[in-house]
Amino acid sequence: MSAQSSVRERLARRIAGEIALSDNPGQIMRVWRERFRLPQIVLADYLGISPSVISDYESGRRKSPGTSTIRRFVMALLTLDERNGGQVVSAFIRLMDVSLVDLNIVLAMSDFTTSMSSREFCKILKCTVKSGDEYLAKEIYGYTLVDVERAVRELDSEAFMKLFGATTERCLIFTNVNTGRAPMIAIKSQEFKPTLVILHGVGKIDRLALDLSEQMRIPLAVSKIGSLDALIRELRSIEPT
């Protein structure tokens, strides 16, 4: 079995397990459909059902899906992604075998079951938005808190991708920041970009960091929460609704 096939099977089990074990399986189905960037009508056409059926599952109007329905749903996500070039599954191949926590690079990470606007997330973390305010309506599905000094020193391009966890539609929060130049240059060099970047512990932001934020259309904000411990406590208290 190839490494890609192995990860594909692990990803399929992960998606199916999250749906089956959730108290709100339809909501989890919607999260994964959006992570695969599939409109309801495209997924429904492949499955040979009406888009309203998918809508009913996702909204909770239809009873929880059975095992066979979950399996068909998961295989449809993977197959359609393969037809579209396999970008999502390929990203997961680079993401799933990560041990960055052991390196003290990732200090906190979470994937949400429901999305949150970037603006709302910035408000919770007491942020001042320095660039890209017009993009703060974009939704995020999680965050990763990163020690920027260790990340820049120890991660190659492939390992950097693993900071994204389950989805790139997230906020990357960098602590131990000097000017913000290093994390923004690192992001610029990557194929996939985060939806939002927050800097913690930064002094004066480098003009290049702001320019790169504008070029990539990624909002750049600075958290005014004082200590790292306080920042982590605030992050762990977040429960999107």
N, C-alpha and C positions, 0 to 999 in steps of 0.2 A: 504494500500500500504506500502511495506517495505521501510526502509530508503535507501537501495541499489537501489530499483526500482525507487524511487524518484530522486536520484542523477543521475541514468542512463538516465532518461527522461530529466533532466536538462542538462546533458552533450550532449545528442542528439540535443536538441534545440540550445545549444550554437554552436555546430559544424555547424549545418544547417544554423544558422543565420550568422555566419562568412563567410560561402561560398556564401550565397545568397546576402549579402550586400557588398561583396568585388568587387573592380574594376578589380581584377584579380582572379576570383574564382578558376581557375585551379591550381594556385599557392597555394591557401589555401587548396585545396584538397590534394596536394602533402605533405604539412606540416603535416596535420592530419594523412595521411597514414603513414608517417615516424614516427610520434609520437606513432602510434600503432604498429610500427615495422613490417609492412606488405609489402612484395615485390609486385610489380605490378602484377606478374603472379598469385600469390595466391589470391589476391583480384579479379582479372579478372575471374579466374576459378570459384569462388563463385558466381559472378554476371552473369556468363554464357556469357561473352563477350571476345573479343580479348584483350590481354595486350596493343596492339597498341591504342585501344580506350582510355584507361586510360592515356597512354602516350600523346595522342593528347589533352586531356583535360588539363593535367598538364602543357603542353608546350604552351597552348593557340592556338594550331592549329585547335581545334574544338570549335564551338561556345559555349557560356556559357550554363551550364547544366540547365535544367528546374527543377521545384519543385519535380517532381516524381523521376528524376535522383538523385537529392541531397538526397532525403529520402532513396532511395535504397543504395546509397553510405554510408550514415551514419549508417544505420542498419547493413550493411555488416561489417563495422568496429567493431561495438559493438558485433555482433554475433560471428565473428571470434575470437575476444579477449576472449569471454566467452569460446569458444572451446579450447583456448590455456591456460585456467586456470584463465582468468579474471584479470590478473595482472595490466593492464593499467587502466581499469575501477575501480578496487579496490584502486589504487593509487589516482585516482580523488576523490573517496569518502572521502579520508583523506585530500584532498587539497581544496575542493570547499567552505567549510564553514569556512573561515579564517578571522580573524579580527586583524591580527598582526600589521597592520599599527596603529590602535588605541592604541596599547601598546608601540608605539615608538620603536618597534623591527625592523620592515622592514622600511627602510628609503627611498628606491626607488626600483621599480620593473618594468620590462618590458618583454613582450614576442614578439619576432620578427616574422614577416611574412615570412622572408627568413633567411637562416642560415648564420652564420659568423664563420670563423675558430677561434679557441682559440688563435692562434698566432696573428691574426689580431686584436682581441679584446685586447690582452695584449699590443700590440703596441699603440693602441689608448689611453690606460690608463697609458702609460709611465711606463711599468712594467719591473722589473728585474726578470727573471725566475730563481728560486732557485732549482727546482727539476722537473723532468718529461718533459724536453724539447722535447723528442722524441714523446710525445703524443699531441703536440700542433696543429697537423693537424686536430684533431677532431673538428666537427662542434658543435656550440651551437645555441640555439634558444631563448635565453633570459638571463636575469641576475636578481639577487636579492641582494640588498645592506642591510647588517644586522649589527645592533649594537650588537657586540658579547657578551658584558657584560650582557645586558638584556636577550639575547637569551639563554645563558648558565644558567642564574639564574632562568628564568621564564618558559622555554619551556620543556615539557616532550617529550618523543620520538615521540608520535603521532603528537603533535603540531609542532615539528621540521620539520616534513615532509612537512608542509604547506609552508615552505620557498621556495619550488620548483615551486610554481605557477602552470602553465599549463604543464610543462614538466621538467623532471630531466636533460634533455640535455641542461644545462645552466651553467652559472658561478655564484657561491656564492662568494660575496665580503664581507669580514668582516672588519669593522672599529672598532676603540677603542681597537685594538689588543695589547697585551703585548708581548708574545713570539710566538704566533701561535699554542701553544700546545692545548689550550681548544677547538678551532673550529675543529681541525683535529681529536681529540679524539671523539668529538660529531659526526662527520661525520662517523668515523670508526664504531660507534655503530648502524648506521642506515642501513636498508635494501637497500635503494636506495642511490646512490651516485651522486654528481654533476660531470660534465665533466671537470670543471676547478675551482680552488680556488685562489682568490686574496686576499691578506692581505693589509690593509691600516693603516698607523699610527703605524706600528710595530717597535720595537727596534731590538734586536738580536733574530733571529729565533731559537727556541729550536730544538735541534737535533732530538727529538722524532717527532716533526711536519714534519721534512724532511723525517724521516724514514717511517712514516705513508703515506706520499705522494707517496713514492716509492712503498710501499707494495700495495696500492690501485690503483696504476697507474693513479693517478690524478695529473696533473701539478699544482705546487704551485709557485705563483709569488707574488711579492711585488710591489704595485703601488707607484711611486715616486711623484705623485700629492700631493701637500702640504696640503691644507685644505679640510675639508669634503664638504664644499659648492662648491669648485672648482671641486671636484670629482663628485658630483651630477650633476653639469652643464655639465660636459663632458659626463656622462652617458646619459643624456636626449638629447644630440645632436646626438647620434648615430643613423644612419639610414642605416641598412644593404642593400646592393644592390646585 
